[in-house]
Amino acid sequence: MKRNLILGAILSAIFVAAALLSFVWTPHDHAALDIPSKLQRPDLSNLLGTDHFGRDILSMIMVGARTSIAVALVAVGIGMGLGVPLGLWAAARSGTLIDEIIMRGNDLVFAFPALVIAILITAVFGAGAINAIIAIGIFNIPVFARITRGAALSLWQRDFILAARVAGKSAARISTEHILPNVANLLIVQGTIQFSLGILAEAGLSYVGLGAQPPTPSWGRMLADAQTMVSIAPHLALMPGLAIILTVLGLNLMGDGLRDHLDPRLRVARI
């Protein structure tokens, strides 16, 4: 529905704006320690309070937003950049050995969640934001490959595709000129959803110590640091938790709204 799209866009825009603003300004230095001011509750000086080292939580959330957004954005780019061509190739070669290899490869990746892939990568290369990007990106590849293949298969039997084949166009040319533009709307919606899941996955990886490393702020690590102090300073967990919830909610609402807006079948149904 349109209100989902508007509300989702507003929530998403707030956190994107906070991330961009953090490059030039934050209320306080996010890395500055102020032990005498530790565990302060929200006030006019520190709008969201301070953590156990006296660092300003609002500043850390703003800088953490750009970390989460960067990780999720690059991971979705990896998933789309590799998954979409694989899906188009599998659909063009439907029923052949190539199609079978691609789909079984997707099943193999699905057998290992992003967290398990991150643990494997970390065991070899060490923890860090780059490895989190790789882990989430690898998990996104089969998602986009499956969706692209499924949507493309339904198009290969359409009359305009048969006409293109009769005209002598190659499978690769048909895929790029005719199939891809017709599945782009579906990929945009799925990209929005995977973006929200990427933010959630980055927070989860950081929570267990496999994401961005100190001194770079991360919403997931802020939650991990706060878990032993919830009873005495609940705002330590509440603020980054709300940031994660509202960002993911906003992106999901925007994805749902985009689906309703871009899918002609849903528009007809509403009419």
C-alpha positions in Angstrom: 0.0 0.0 0.0 1.1 3.6 -0.6 1.2 4.4 3.1 3.7 1.6 3.6 5.9 3.0 0.9 5.8 6.5 2.4 6.4 5.4 6.0 9.1 3.0 5.0 10.8 5.7 2.8 10.7 8.2 5.7 12.2 5.8 8.2 14.9 4.7 5.8 15.7 8.3 4.8 16.2 9.2 8.5 18.9 6.7 9.0 20.5 7.3 5.7 20.6 11.0 6.5 22.1 10.2 9.9 24.8 8.1 8.3 25.7 10.8 5.8 25.6 13.5 8.4 28.0 11.5 10.5 30.8 12.1 7.9 30.8 15.8 8.7 29.2 16.2 12.1 28.2 14.3 15.2 27.1 15.7 18.6 30.3 14.4 20.2 33.4 12.6 19.2 32.1 9.0 19.0 35.5 7.6 20.1 36.1 10.1 22.9 36.2 8.4 26.4 34.7 10.3 29.4 34.8 7.9 32.3 33.3 10.4 34.8 30.2 10.7 32.6 29.7 7.0 32.0 26.2 5.5 32.0 24.4 8.8 32.0 20.8 8.6 31.1 19.5 10.8 28.2 19.6 14.5 28.9 20.2 17.8 27.0 23.9 17.2 26.8 23.7 13.6 25.6 20.3 13.1 24.0 20.5 9.3 24.1 22.8 9.0 27.1 26.3 7.6 27.4 27.8 4.1 27.5 30.0 2.5 30.0 33.0 4.4 28.7 31.2 7.8 28.7 30.9 7.8 24.9 27.9 9.6 23.4 25.4 6.9 22.2 23.7 9.2 19.6 27.1 9.8 17.9 27.9 6.1 18.0 24.5 5.2 16.5 25.1 7.8 13.7 28.5 6.4 12.8 27.2 2.8 13.3 24.5 3.6 10.7 27.0 4.2 8.0 28.8 1.0 8.9 25.6 -1.1 8.7 24.5 0.6 5.5 27.9 0.3 3.8 28.1 -3.4 4.7 24.6 -4.2 3.6 24.8 -2.1 0.4 28.0 -3.8 -0.8 26.7 -7.2 0.1 23.6 -6.7 -1.9 25.7 -5.4 -4.8 27.7 -8.6 -4.7 24.5 -10.7 -4.6 22.9 -8.9 -7.5 26.1 -8.6 -9.5 26.7 -12.4 -9.4 23.3 -13.8 -8.7 21.3 -12.1 -11.5 23.7 -13.2 -14.4 23.7 -16.7 -13.0 19.9 -16.7 -12.8 19.6 -15.4 -16.4 22.1 -18.0 -17.6 20.2 -20.9 -15.8 16.9 -19.8 -17.3 18.3 -19.5 -20.8 19.8 -23.1 -20.4 16.8 -24.5 -18.6 16.8 -28.3 -18.3 20.5 -28.5 -19.3 23.5 -29.5 -17.2 24.4 -25.8 -16.8 21.1 -25.1 -15.2 21.4 -28.1 -12.9 24.9 -27.1 -11.8 23.9 -23.5 -11.0 20.8 -24.6 -9.0 22.7 -27.3 -7.0 25.4 -24.7 -6.3 22.7 -22.4 -4.9 21.4 -25.3 -2.7 24.9 -25.8 -1.4 25.3 -22.1 -0.4 21.9 -22.1 1.2 23.0 -25.0 3.4 25.5 -22.6 5.1 23.8 -19.5 6.7 25.7 -16.2 6.6 26.9 -16.7 10.2 28.5 -20.0 9.4 30.1 -18.6 6.3 31.4 -15.7 8.3 32.9 -18.1 10.9 34.7 -20.0 8.1 36.0 -16.8 6.6 37.0 -15.4 10.0 38.9 -18.6 10.8 41.1 -18.0 7.7 41.3 -14.2 7.4 40.2 -12.9 10.8 37.2 -10.8 11.9 36.3 -7.5 10.2 33.7 -5.6 8.2 35.2 -6.8 4.9 34.7 -10.4 5.9 31.2 -9.7 7.0 30.5 -8.1 3.6 31.9 -11.2 1.8 29.8 -13.6 4.0 26.5 -11.7 3.5 27.3 -11.2 -0.2 27.9 -14.9 -0.7 24.6 -15.7 0.9 22.8 -13.2 -1.3 24.0 -14.7 -4.5 21.7 -17.7 -4.6 18.7 -15.6 -3.4 19.0 -13.4 -6.5 19.9 -16.3 -8.8 16.7 -18.2 -7.8 14.4 -15.2 -8.1 15.9 -14.2 -11.5 15.7 -17.7 -12.8 12.1 -18.2 -11.7 10.9 -14.9 -13.2 12.9 -15.4 -16.4 11.6 -18.9 -17.0 8.0 -17.6 -17.2 9.1 -15.1 -19.8 11.0 -17.4 -22.1 7.7 -18.9 -23.4 6.1 -15.5 -24.2 5.4 -14.5 -27.7 7.8 -11.5 -27.8 10.6 -13.8 -26.7 9.8 -16.3 -29.4 9.8 -13.5 -31.9 13.2 -12.4 -30.8 14.5 -16.0 -31.2 13.0 -16.2 -34.7 14.8 -13.0 -35.5 18.1 -14.7 -34.8 19.0 -13.1 -31.5 21.2 -15.1 -29.2 20.2 -16.3 -25.7 22.6 -13.8 -24.1 21.2 -10.9 -26.1 17.6 -11.9 -25.4 18.4 -12.2 -21.7 19.9 -8.7 -21.5 17.6 -6.8 -23.9 14.3 -8.5 -23.1 14.3 -10.7 -20.0 16.3 -8.4 -17.6 14.2 -5.3 -18.1 11.0 -7.3 -17.5 12.4 -8.7 -14.2 14.0 -5.5 -13.0 11.0 -4.4 -10.9 11.1 -7.7 -9.0 14.9 -7.4 -8.4 14.5 -3.9 -7.1 11.9 -5.1 -4.5 14.0 -8.1 -3.5 17.1 -5.8 -3.3 15.3 -3.6 -0.8 14.4 -6.7 1.3 17.9 -8.1 1.1 19.3 -4.7 2.1 17.2 -4.8 5.3 18.3 -8.4 6.0 21.9 -7.4 5.3 21.7 -4.7 8.1 20.2 -7.3 10.4 22.9 -9.8 9.5 25.7 -7.3 10.0 24.3 -6.5 13.5 24.2 -10.2 14.2 27.8 -10.8 13.1 29.0 -7.8 15.0 27.1 -9.0 18.1 29.2 -12.2 18.1 32.4 -10.3 17.3 32.7 -11.2 13.6 31.7 -7.8 12.1 33.3 -4.4 12.3 36.0 -4.2 14.9 36.8 -1.5 17.5 37.1 1.5 17.4 34.5 1.5 14.6 31.0 1.6 16.2 28.5 -1.1 15.2 24.9 -1.5 16.4 25.4 -5.2 17.0 28.5 -4.7 19.2 26.8 -1.9 21.1 24.1 -4.5 22.0 26.7 -7.0 23.0 28.5 -4.5 25.2 25.1 -3.5 26.9 23.8 -7.0 27.6 25.5 -7.2 31.1 24.2 -3.8 32.1 20.6 -3.8 31.1 19.4 -3.7 34.7 21.3 -0.6 35.6 21.4 1.2 32.2 18.6 -0.1 29.9 19.2 2.7 27.5 22.5 1.1 26.4 20.6 -1.7 24.8 17.4 0.1 24.0 18.8 2.8 21.7 20.8 0.6 19.3 18.0 -2.0 19.4 15.5 0.6 18.3 17.8 1.8 15.6 18.0 -1.8 14.2 14.3 -2.4 14.5 13.2 0.9 12.9 15.7 0.7 10.0 14.8 -2.9 9.2 11.1 -2.1 9.6 11.4 1.0 7.3 13.2 -1.0 4.6 10.7 -3.8 4.7 7.8 -1.4 4.6 9.4 0.3 1.6 10.0 -3.0 -0.1 6.3 -4.0 0.4 5.2 -0.6 -0.9 7.4 -0.9 -3.9 6.1 -4.4 -4.7 2.5 -3.1 -4.6 3.5 -0.1 -6.7 5.6 -1.8 -9.3 3.6 -5.1 -9.8 0.9 -4.5 -12.4 -1.1 -7.5 -11.2 -1.4 -6.0 -7.7 -2.4 -2.6 -9.2 -5.2 -4.3 -11.2 -6.3 -6.3 -8.2 -6.7 -3.1 -6.2 -8.7 -1.4 -9.0 
